[in-house]
Amino acid sequence: MLRVKPPSSAVRLLDERDRGAVLAICDRDPVTNVFVSSRVRALGLEPGRLGAQMWGHGAGGRLQSLCYSGANLVPVAATPDAVVAFADRALKQGRRCSSVVGPADEVQALWALLRPRWGPARDVRPVQPVMVINGPPQVAPDPLVRRVRVGRTECVNVGHFRATRTPYAIDL
């Protein structure tokens, strides 16, 4: 059986007391970390609400690296030592995710440690850029797509919509 020897700093399960430190790490690269950051901001770190565990790793009691472990396994700012420790934790608990996603170097290093026990990947996409726009769009917007605005979200109750042709409006 393959056993990955973790570095001296162990992985720990994070909780609400770690929320500020978790968000500070995510905010270092907000575009890349938008998935994890948005989940933590909306739901906190309690695994039942988050739908995942958030693992932390660092030296000297200082949190440096994270790993979201839910339907996806998502390393955040994972140092090489953290990658080894996260792989060890994932191997101990058994496979619970369908994908490993995140920065390519962190994901590839993590997958190299997981693959011998978890088996081959269905697909590997080593280059899948995070898309962001920082200027005016180069194409005209589709007139059939409504613009999303902060503070107002509409949800559709199918029965209500069929009867009235208007969605429920929820002001946040």
Backbone as a printed PyTorch tensor [residue, N CA C, xyz], in Angstrom:
tensor([[[  0.8420,  -1.1800,   0.0000],
         [  0.0000,   0.0000,   0.0000],
         [  0.8880,   1.2440,   0.0000]],

        [[  0.5790,   2.1790,  -0.8800],
         [  1.3070,   3.4320,  -0.9460],
         [  0.9690,   4.2760,   0.2660]],

        [[  1.9660,   4.7920,   0.8920],
         [  1.7560,   5.6630,   2.0420],
         [  2.5530,   6.9310,   1.8030]],

        [[  1.9040,   8.0470,   1.9000],
         [  2.5700,   9.3270,   1.7230],
         [  2.9340,   9.8320,   3.1060]],

        [[  4.2090,  10.0950,   3.3360],
         [  4.6410,  10.5880,   4.6350],
         [  4.3960,  12.0900,   4.7050]],

        [[  3.5160,  12.5350,   5.6220],
         [  3.2400,  13.9660,   5.7040],
         [  4.4040,  14.7200,   6.3350]],

        [[  4.5520,  15.9980,   5.9800],
         [  5.5760,  16.8070,   6.6200],
         [  5.2230,  17.0340,   8.0910]],

        [[  6.1230,  17.6700,   8.8180],
         [  5.9280,  17.8280,  10.2530],
         [  4.6800,  18.6440,  10.6030]],

        [[  4.2830,  19.5670,   9.7580],
         [  3.0810,  20.3510,  10.0290],
         [  1.8680,  19.5680,   9.5400]],

        [[  0.9930,  19.2420,  10.4470],
         [ -0.1680,  18.4270,  10.0990],
         [ -1.2970,  19.2830,   9.5350]],

        [[ -2.1780,  18.6180,   8.8340],
         [ -3.3940,  19.2520,   8.3320],
         [ -4.4030,  19.2790,   9.4710]],

        [[ -5.1360,  20.3620,   9.5640],
         [ -6.2110,  20.4090,  10.5590],
         [ -7.5020,  20.8630,   9.9070]],

        [[ -8.6060,  20.3980,  10.4680],
         [ -9.9280,  20.7970,  10.0090],
         [-10.1970,  22.2010,  10.5250]],

        [[-10.5230,  23.1150,   9.6190],
         [-10.7500,  24.5060,  10.0060],
         [-12.1900,  24.7190,  10.4370]],

        [[-12.4190,  25.7770,  11.2230],
         [-13.7700,  26.1210,  11.6770],
         [-13.9450,  27.6400,  11.6260]],

        [[-15.0470,  28.1140,  12.1340],
         [-15.3800,  29.5430,  12.0340],
         [-14.3080,  30.4560,  12.6230]],

        [[-13.5560,  29.9740,  13.5980],
         [-12.4880,  30.8020,  14.1700],
         [-11.4100,  31.1150,  13.1410]],

        [[-11.3480,  30.3240,  12.0810],
         [-10.3330,  30.4980,  11.0390],
         [-10.8250,  31.3090,   9.8420]],

        [[-12.0680,  31.7400,   9.8840],
         [-12.6860,  32.3830,   8.7140],
         [-11.8830,  33.5730,   8.1790]],

        [[-11.4390,  34.4570,   9.0480],
         [-10.6690,  35.6240,   8.6140],
         [ -9.3800,  35.2310,   7.9080]],

        [[ -8.6700,  34.2610,   8.4730],
         [ -7.4150,  33.8070,   7.8630],
         [ -7.6750,  33.1120,   6.5260]],

        [[ -8.7470,  32.3280,   6.4490],
         [ -9.1000,  31.6460,   5.1970],
         [ -9.3950,  32.6750,   4.1070]],

        [[-10.1970,  33.6640,   4.4260],
         [-10.5440,  34.6730,   3.4240],
         [ -9.3370,  35.5190,   3.0360]],

        [[ -8.4380,  35.7730,   3.9770],
         [ -7.2240,  36.5230,   3.6460],
         [ -6.3770,  35.7460,   2.6350]],

        [[ -6.2800,  34.4390,   2.8130],
         [ -5.5310,  33.6160,   1.8560],
         [ -6.2340,  33.6320,   0.4990]],

        [[ -7.5400,  33.4620,   0.4850],
         [ -8.3030,  33.4880,  -0.7740],
         [ -8.1690,  34.8360,  -1.4760]],

        [[ -8.1610,  35.9130,  -0.7040],
         [ -8.1230,  37.2580,  -1.2750],
         [ -6.7760,  37.6200,  -1.8950]],

        [[ -5.7530,  36.8170,  -1.6640],
         [ -4.4590,  37.0750,  -2.3130],
         [ -4.5620,  36.9040,  -3.8290]],

        [[ -5.4650,  36.0270,  -4.2620],
         [ -5.7130,  35.8070,  -5.6920],
         [ -7.2150,  35.5830,  -5.8620]],

        [[ -7.9970,  36.6760,  -5.7930],
         [ -9.4620,  36.5350,  -5.7440],
         [-10.0890,  35.8970,  -6.9740]],

        [[ -9.5060,  36.0600,  -8.1470],
         [-10.0770,  35.4530,  -9.3480],
         [ -9.8870,  33.9360,  -9.3040]],

        [[ -8.6740,  33.5030,  -9.0670],
         [ -8.3880,  32.0650,  -9.0100],
         [ -9.1620,  31.3870,  -7.8890]],

        [[ -9.3210,  32.0710,  -6.7600],
         [ -9.9280,  31.4630,  -5.5770],
         [-11.4080,  31.8050,  -5.4020]],

        [[-12.0550,  32.2800,  -6.4460],
         [-13.4370,  32.7350,  -6.3320],
         [-14.3790,  31.6260,  -5.8550]],

        [[-14.1880,  30.4060,  -6.2900],
         [-15.0760,  29.3190,  -5.8670],
         [-15.0200,  29.1210,  -4.3630]],

        [[-13.8280,  28.9140,  -3.8400],
         [-13.6800,  28.6520,  -2.4050],
         [-14.0950,  29.8870,  -1.6030]],

        [[-13.6520,  31.0440,  -2.0260],
         [-13.9790,  32.2820,  -1.3230],
         [-15.4890,  32.5140,  -1.2520]],

        [[-16.1800,  32.3270,  -2.3740],
         [-17.6300,  32.5740,  -2.3860],
         [-18.3640,  31.5880,  -1.4920]],

        [[-17.9160,  30.3390,  -1.4550],
         [-18.5420,  29.3360,  -0.5840],
         [-18.3620,  29.7210,   0.8870]],

        [[-17.1490,  30.1150,   1.2530],
         [-16.8770,  30.4720,   2.6530],
         [-17.6220,  31.7390,   3.0380]],

        [[-17.6380,  32.7420,   2.1700],
         [-18.3570,  33.9910,   2.4830],
         [-19.8560,  33.7440,   2.6600]],

        [[-20.4170,  32.8770,   1.8420],
         [-21.8590,  32.6250,   1.8930],
         [-22.2520,  31.6620,   3.0100]],

        [[-21.4070,  30.6710,   3.2900],
         [-21.8270,  29.5700,   4.1490],
         [-20.9780,  29.3620,   5.3920]],

        [[-19.8380,  30.0090,   5.4640],
         [-18.9570,  29.8030,   6.6080],
         [-18.1380,  28.5350,   6.4550]],

        [[-17.5780,  28.0650,   7.5620],
         [-16.6600,  26.9270,   7.5210],
         [-17.1990,  25.6760,   8.2070]],

        [[-18.4000,  25.7340,   8.7350],
         [-18.9730,  24.5470,   9.3740],
         [-19.2930,  23.5460,   8.2650]],

        [[-18.7190,  22.3360,   8.3210],
         [-18.8570,  21.3870,   7.2100],
         [-20.3030,  21.0830,   6.7970]],

        [[-21.2250,  21.0390,   7.7270],
         [-22.6150,  20.7600,   7.3750],
         [-23.2260,  21.8390,   6.4980]],

        [[-22.8900,  23.0880,   6.7640],
         [-23.3910,  24.1940,   5.9330],
         [-22.5860,  24.3300,   4.6470]],

        [[-21.2660,  24.1850,   4.7640],
         [-20.3800,  24.3590,   3.6170],
         [-20.5270,  23.2280,   2.6050]],

        [[-20.9430,  22.0570,   3.0770],
         [-21.0270,  20.9020,   2.1960],
         [-19.6590,  20.3340,   1.8920]],

        [[-18.7060,  20.6320,   2.7290],
         [-17.3250,  20.2200,   2.5320],
         [-16.5600,  20.4580,   3.8260]],

        [[-15.3770,  19.8830,   3.8750],
         [-14.4450,  20.2290,   4.9380],
         [-13.4330,  21.2060,   4.3530]],

        [[-12.9570,  22.1210,   5.1790],
         [-11.8650,  22.9980,   4.7730],
         [-10.6640,  22.6050,   5.6250]],

        [[ -9.6200,  22.1630,   4.9370],
         [ -8.4060,  21.7680,   5.6340],
         [ -7.4060,  22.9090,   5.5830]],

        [[ -6.6340,  23.0350,   6.6410],
         [ -5.6010,  24.0570,   6.7000],
         [ -4.2450,  23.4460,   6.9690]],

        [[ -3.2300,  24.1160,   6.4970],
         [ -1.8540,  23.6620,   6.7010],
         [ -0.9710,  24.8900,   6.8650]],

        [[ -0.0070,  24.7860,   7.7380],
         [  0.9350,  25.8760,   7.9180],
         [  2.0140,  25.4800,   8.9020]],

        [[  2.9730,  26.3390,   9.0310],
         [  4.0740,  26.0890,   9.9540],
         [  3.9580,  27.0340,  11.1400]],

        [[  4.3340,  26.5450,  12.2970],
         [  4.3460,  27.3870,  13.4980],
         [  2.9910,  27.9330,  13.8750]],

        [[  1.9350,  27.1940,  13.5880],
         [  0.5890,  27.6420,  13.9400],
         [  0.0210,  28.6950,  13.0020]],

        [[  0.7650,  29.0780,  11.9780],
         [  0.3020,  30.0970,  11.0280],
         [ -0.2750,  29.4150,   9.7950]],

        [[ -1.5260,  29.6830,   9.5110],
         [ -2.2070,  29.1000,   8.3620],
         [ -1.6180,  29.6640,   7.0710]],

        [[ -1.1840,  28.7680,   6.1560],
         [ -0.5770,  29.2080,   4.9030],
         [ -1.2870,  28.6490,   3.6710]],

        [[ -1.8360,  27.4450,   3.7970],
         [ -2.4350,  26.7590,   2.6480],
         [ -3.7720,  26.1690,   3.0480]],

        [[ -4.6650,  26.0390,   2.0580],
         [ -6.0080,  25.5090,   2.2890],
         [ -6.3070,  24.4050,   1.2900]],

        [[ -7.2810,  23.5860,   1.6440],
         [ -7.8180,  22.6290,   0.6840],
         [ -9.2970,  22.4250,   0.9940]],

        [[-10.1400,  22.7610,   0.0290],
         [-11.5800,  22.5430,   0.1120],
         [-11.8170,  21.0950,  -0.2840]],

        [[-12.4460,  20.3290,   0.6070],
         [-12.6670,  18.9120,   0.3330],
         [-14.1510,  18.6040,   0.3840]],

        [[-14.7610,  18.6310,  -0.7950],
         [-16.1810,  18.3330,  -0.9350],
         [-16.3730,  17.5470,  -2.2220]],

        [[-17.3560,  17.9380,  -3.0200],
         [-17.5690,  17.2970,  -4.3100],
         [-16.3490,  17.5020,  -5.2100]],

        [[-15.6380,  18.5900,  -4.9740],
         [-14.3590,  18.8600,  -5.6190],
         [-13.2900,  18.9530,  -4.5380]],

        [[-12.0800,  18.6020,  -4.8830],
         [-10.9330,  18.8070,  -4.0170],
         [-10.1960,  20.0000,  -4.6080]],

        [[-10.0900,  21.0940,  -3.8330],
         [ -9.5820,  22.3470,  -4.3810],
         [ -8.4600,  22.8930,  -3.4960]],

        [[ -7.1980,  22.7300,  -3.9010],
         [ -6.1080,  23.3320,  -3.1360],
         [ -6.0630,  24.8390,  -3.3690]],

        [[ -5.7290,  25.5800,  -2.3180],
         [ -5.6250,  27.0400,  -2.3940],
         [ -4.2830,  27.4400,  -1.7760]],

        [[ -3.4420,  28.0960,  -2.5670],
         [ -2.1250,  28.5470,  -2.0890],
         [ -1.3490,  27.4000,  -1.4600]],

        [[ -1.4260,  26.2400,  -2.0620],
         [ -0.8300,  25.0400,  -1.4810],
         [  0.6690,  24.9840,  -1.7360]],

        [[  1.4380,  25.0260,  -0.6640],
         [  2.8860,  24.8600,  -0.7420],
         [  3.1880,  23.3880,  -1.0370]],

        [[  4.3940,  23.0670,  -1.4630],
         [  4.7260,  21.6500,  -1.6940],
         [  4.4860,  20.7730,  -0.4620]],

        [[  4.8450,  21.2460,   0.7360],
         [  4.5830,  20.4690,   1.9540],
         [  3.0860,  20.2960,   2.1820]],

        [[  2.3170,  21.3390,   1.8970],
         [  0.8630,  21.2620,   2.0770],
         [  0.2530,  20.2570,   1.1060]],

        [[  0.7340,  20.2240,  -0.1270],
         [  0.2260,  19.2610,  -1.1130],
         [  0.4040,  17.8420,  -0.5930]],

        [[  1.5680,  17.5380,  -0.0400],
         [  1.8230,  16.1970,   0.5110],
         [  0.8780,  15.9210,   1.6760]],

        [[  0.7100,  16.8950,   2.5460],
         [ -0.1700,  16.7120,   3.7080],
         [ -1.6350,  16.5720,   3.2830]],

        [[ -2.0700,  17.3530,   2.2980],
         [ -3.4520,  17.2420,   1.8170],
         [ -3.6850,  15.8880,   1.1510]],

        [[ -2.7020,  15.4160,   0.3930],
         [ -2.8260,  14.0960,  -0.2410],
         [ -2.9370,  13.0110,   0.8270]],

        [[ -2.1400,  13.1120,   1.8610],
         [ -2.1930,  12.1190,   2.9350],
         [ -3.5800,  12.1170,   3.5870]],

        [[ -4.1160,  13.2920,   3.8430],
         [ -5.4490,  13.4000,   4.4650],
         [ -6.5140,  12.8070,   3.5330]],

        [[ -6.4420,  13.1360,   2.2550],
         [ -7.4240,  12.6280,   1.2880],
         [ -7.3310,  11.1060,   1.1610]],

        [[ -6.1250,  10.5740,   1.1630],
         [ -5.9550,   9.1300,   1.0680],
         [ -6.4990,   8.4250,   2.3100]],

        [[ -6.2900,   9.0240,   3.4730],
         [ -6.7880,   8.4200,   4.7230],
         [ -8.3100,   8.3870,   4.7540]],

        [[ -8.9570,   9.4390,   4.2870],
         [-10.4240,   9.4850,   4.3650],
         [-11.0850,   8.7400,   3.2120]],

        [[-10.3460,   8.4810,   2.1520],
         [-10.9300,   7.8180,   0.9880],
         [-11.4890,   8.8420,   0.0150]],

        [[-11.6330,   8.4170,  -1.2130],
         [-12.0820,   9.3330,  -2.2700],
         [-13.5370,   9.7300,  -2.0480]],

        [[-13.7570,  11.0440,  -1.9620],
         [-15.1020,  11.5990,  -1.7890],
         [-15.4290,  12.6370,  -2.8490]],

        [[-14.4830,  12.9550,  -3.6940],
         [-14.6930,  14.0130,  -4.6860],
         [-14.7570,  13.4290,  -6.0870]],

        [[-15.3340,  14.2200,  -6.9890],
         [-15.3840,  13.7900,  -8.3870],
         [-14.3010,  14.4620,  -9.2150]],

        [[-13.7520,  15.5690,  -8.7130],
         [-12.7500,  16.3280,  -9.4620],
         [-11.7330,  16.9320,  -8.5120]],

        [[-10.5450,  17.1600,  -9.0460],
         [ -9.5190,  17.9410,  -8.3540],
         [ -9.2970,  19.1530,  -9.2440]],

        [[ -9.5820,  20.3330,  -8.7210],
         [ -9.5160,  21.5460,  -9.5360],
         [ -8.7490,  22.6320,  -8.8070]],

        [[ -8.1830,  23.5450,  -9.5820],
         [ -7.4360,  24.6490,  -9.0060],
         [ -6.2420,  24.9730,  -9.8770]],

        [[ -5.2850,  25.7130,  -9.3220],
         [ -4.0850,  26.0480, -10.0920],
         [ -3.3830,  24.7740, -10.5720]],

        [[ -2.9950,  24.7530, -11.8440],
         [ -2.4800,  23.5360, -12.4770],
         [ -1.3120,  22.9190, -11.7220]],

        [[ -0.3540,  23.7250, -11.2690],
         [  0.8080,  23.1400, -10.5970],
         [  0.4200,  22.4620,  -9.2880]],

        [[ -0.4930,  23.0700,  -8.5370],
         [ -0.9380,  22.4720,  -7.2780],
         [ -1.7580,  21.2070,  -7.5380]],

        [[ -2.6600,  21.2750,  -8.5110],
         [ -3.5100,  20.1210,  -8.8320],
         [ -2.6740,  18.9650,  -9.3570]],

        [[ -1.7470,  19.2390, -10.2520],
         [ -0.9210,  18.1650, -10.8120],
         [ -0.0570,  17.5030,  -9.7440]],

        [[  0.4880,  18.2950,  -8.8240],
         [  1.2900,  17.7250,  -7.7340],
         [  0.4180,  16.8800,  -6.8070]],

        [[ -0.7720,  17.3680,  -6.4990],
         [ -1.7040,  16.6270,  -5.6440],
         [ -2.1530,  15.3370,  -6.3290]],

        [[ -2.4940,  15.4350,  -7.6090],
         [ -2.9720,  14.2620,  -8.3430],
         [ -1.8800,  13.1960,  -8.4790]],

        [[ -0.6390,  13.6220,  -8.6250],
         [  0.4620,  12.6630,  -8.7220],
         [  0.5320,  11.7750,  -7.4760]],

        [[  0.1470,  12.3210,  -6.3280],
         [  0.1570,  11.5530,  -5.0810],
         [ -1.1200,  10.7320,  -4.8970]],

        [[ -2.2330,  11.2060,  -5.4430],
         [ -3.5220,  10.5180,  -5.2710],
         [ -3.7360,   9.4100,  -6.3070]],

        [[ -3.2590,   9.6310,  -7.5110],
         [ -3.5430,   8.7220,  -8.6350],
         [ -3.1870,   7.2590,  -8.3780]],

        [[ -2.0530,   6.9560,  -7.7530],
         [ -1.7380,   5.5360,  -7.5480],
         [ -2.8040,   4.7650,  -6.7640]],

        [[ -3.5210,   5.4420,  -5.8710],
         [ -4.5630,   4.7680,  -5.0990],
         [ -5.9600,   5.0260,  -5.6510]],

        [[ -6.1700,   6.1710,  -6.2660],
         [ -7.5030,   6.5250,  -6.7560],
         [ -7.7310,   6.0810,  -8.1980]],

        [[ -6.6870,   5.7160,  -8.8930],
         [ -6.8370,   5.2790, -10.2770],
         [ -6.7190,   6.4320, -11.2480]],

        [[ -6.7680,   6.1230, -12.5380],
         [ -6.5720,   7.1660, -13.5550],
         [ -7.7320,   8.1590, -13.5960]],

        [[ -7.4120,   9.3610, -14.0140],
         [ -8.4260,  10.4030, -14.1770],
         [ -9.2470,  10.1370, -15.4300]],

        [[-10.5160,  10.5320, -15.4210],
         [-11.3310,  10.4420, -16.6440],
         [-10.8340,  11.4300, -17.6750]],

        [[-10.3660,  12.5840, -17.2100],
         [ -9.8980,  13.6240, -18.1110],
         [ -8.9200,  14.4990, -17.3490]],

        [[ -7.8870,  14.9460, -18.0140],
         [ -6.9280,  15.8780, -17.4320],
         [ -6.8910,  17.1040, -18.3320]],

        [[ -7.1650,  18.2550, -17.7470],
         [ -7.1240,  19.5120, -18.4940],
         [ -6.0830,  20.4150, -17.8280]],

        [[ -4.8240,  20.2580, -18.2040],
         [ -3.7670,  21.0090, -17.5290],
         [ -3.7890,  22.5010, -17.8390]],

        [[ -4.4320,  22.8850, -18.9390],
         [ -4.5330,  24.3070, -19.2780],
         [ -6.0090,  24.6400, -19.4230]],

        [[ -6.5510,  25.2150, -18.3850],
         [ -7.9430,  25.6520, -18.4060],
         [ -7.9820,  26.9940, -17.6810]],

        [[ -7.7620,  28.0760, -18.4210],
         [ -7.6120,  29.3800, -17.7730],
         [ -8.8880,  29.8570, -17.0940]],

        [[ -8.6810,  30.6350, -16.0400],
         [ -9.7820,  31.3220, -15.3880],
         [-10.0850,  32.5330, -16.2540]],

        [[-11.3410,  32.7160, -16.5980],
         [-11.7100,  33.7920, -17.5030],
         [-12.0990,  35.0440, -16.7190]],

        [[-11.5580,  36.1620, -17.1270],
         [-11.8710,  37.4390, -16.5060],
         [-11.7850,  38.5090, -17.5950]],

        [[-12.6280,  39.5140, -17.4610],
         [-12.5890,  40.6120, -18.4230],
         [-12.2000,  41.8740, -17.6570]],

        [[-11.2630,  42.6220, -18.1890],
         [-10.8200,  43.8330, -17.5010],
         [-10.9240,  45.0670, -18.3970]],

        [[-11.8130,  44.9930, -19.3560],
         [-12.0520,  46.1130, -20.2560],
         [-13.3870,  45.9250, -20.9420]],

        [[-13.7210,  46.8030, -21.8680],
         [-14.9970,  46.6610, -22.5610],
         [-15.0280,  45.3670, -23.3840]],

        [[-16.1880,  44.7280, -23.4850],
         [-16.2670,  43.4970, -24.2860],
         [-15.9960,  43.8010, -25.7580]],

        [[-15.4500,  42.7990, -26.4360],
         [-15.1230,  42.9700, -27.8510],
         [-16.2610,  42.5240, -28.7620]],

        [[-17.3340,  42.0060, -28.1870],
         [-18.5170,  41.6090, -28.9560],
         [-19.7420,  42.2240, -28.2980]],

        [[-20.7680,  42.4250, -29.0820],
         [-22.0150,  42.9850, -28.5460],
         [-22.6980,  41.9540, -27.6440]],

        [[-23.3120,  42.3930, -26.5600],
         [-24.0130,  41.4520, -25.6900],
         [-25.2370,  40.8650, -26.3810]],

        [[-25.5820,  39.6650, -25.9880],
         [-26.7710,  39.0020, -26.5240],
         [-27.9940,  39.7060, -25.9370]],

        [[-28.8700,  40.2680, -26.7710],
         [-30.0270,  41.0080, -26.2530],
         [-31.0390,  40.1140, -25.5330]],

        [[-30.9540,  38.8050, -25.7130],
         [-31.8920,  37.9030, -25.0440],
         [-31.4250,  37.4810, -23.6540]],

        [[-30.2250,  37.8990, -23.2630],
         [-29.6940,  37.5560, -21.9440],
         [-29.7930,  38.7870, -21.0480]],

        [[-30.5250,  38.6170, -19.9310],
         [-30.6750,  39.7330, -18.9930],
         [-29.3940,  39.9550, -18.2170]],

        [[-29.0800,  41.1960, -17.9400],
         [-27.9240,  41.5340, -17.1270],
         [-28.2470,  41.2510, -15.6620]],

        [[-27.2990,  40.6420, -14.9580],
         [-27.4680,  40.3600, -13.5350],
         [-26.9870,  41.5680, -12.7580]],

        [[-27.7760,  41.9930, -11.8030],
         [-27.4130,  43.1320, -10.9800],
         [-27.3290,  42.7010,  -9.5210]],

        [[-26.3830,  43.2560,  -8.8090],
         [-26.2390,  42.9560,  -7.3910],
         [-27.4670,  43.4760,  -6.6580]],

        [[-28.0160,  42.6650,  -5.7490],
         [-29.1280,  43.1100,  -4.9290],
         [-30.4860,  42.6490,  -5.4140]],

        [[-30.5990,  42.1190,  -6.6100],
         [-31.8900,  41.6380,  -7.0800],
         [-31.6830,  40.3310,  -7.8270]],

        [[-32.3330,  39.3190,  -7.3490],
         [-32.2510,  38.0130,  -7.9680],
         [-33.6550,  37.5120,  -8.1970]],

        [[-33.8920,  36.9350,  -9.3270],
         [-35.1950,  36.3610,  -9.6160],
         [-35.0730,  34.8540,  -9.6640]],

        [[-36.0250,  34.1920,  -9.0620],
         [-36.0350,  32.7380,  -9.1680],
         [-37.3820,  32.3430,  -9.7630]],

        [[-37.4000,  31.2280, -10.4070],
         [-38.5990,  30.8100, -11.1090],
         [-39.2460,  29.6300, -10.3960]],

        [[-40.4810,  29.7870, -10.0030],
         [-41.3080,  28.6810,  -9.5540],
         [-42.0770,  28.2690, -10.7990]],

        [[-41.8420,  27.0670, -11.2750],
         [-42.3690,  26.6590, -12.5780],
         [-43.8840,  26.8270, -12.6620]],

        [[-44.6040,  26.3900, -11.6530],
         [-46.0710,  26.5200, -11.6810],
         [-46.5100,  27.9760, -11.7250]],

        [[-45.9060,  28.8100, -10.8860],
         [-46.2390,  30.2380, -10.8640],
         [-45.8850,  30.8740, -12.2070]],

        [[-44.7190,  30.5380, -12.7480],
         [-44.2790,  31.1320, -14.0020],
         [-45.2100,  30.7460, -15.1470]],

        [[-45.6140,  29.4710, -15.1970],
         [-46.5320,  29.0340, -16.2650],
         [-47.8530,  29.7900, -16.1950]],

        [[-48.3090,  30.0490, -14.9700],
         [-49.6070,  30.7120, -14.8060],
         [-49.5370,  32.2120, -15.0640]],

        [[-48.4260,  32.8580, -14.6490],
         [-48.3740,  34.3170, -14.7020],
         [-47.3640,  34.8740, -15.6940]],

        [[-46.4620,  34.0370, -16.1550],
         [-45.3610,  34.4420, -17.0310],
         [-44.4410,  35.4710, -16.3630]],

        [[-44.4120,  35.5140, -15.0410],
         [-43.4780,  36.3780, -14.3180],
         [-42.8160,  35.5630, -13.2160]],

        [[-41.5080,  35.7360, -13.0260],
         [-40.8290,  35.0260, -11.9530],
         [-41.0390,  35.7250, -10.6150]],

        [[-40.8220,  34.9870,  -9.5450],
         [-40.7650,  35.6320,  -8.2310],
         [-39.5600,  36.5410,  -8.2190]],

        [[-39.6640,  37.6750,  -7.5830],
         [-38.5120,  38.5640,  -7.4340],
         [-38.1270,  38.5900,  -5.9730]],

        [[-36.8740,  38.4050,  -5.7010],
         [-36.3640,  38.4260,  -4.3330],
         [-35.3370,  39.5370,  -4.2590]],

        [[-35.5610,  40.5070,  -3.4030],
         [-34.5790,  41.5720,  -3.2040],
         [-33.6820,  41.1790,  -2.0480]],

        [[-32.3880,  41.1650,  -2.3050],
         [-31.4100,  40.7750,  -1.2870],
         [-30.7800,  41.9820,  -0.6380]]])
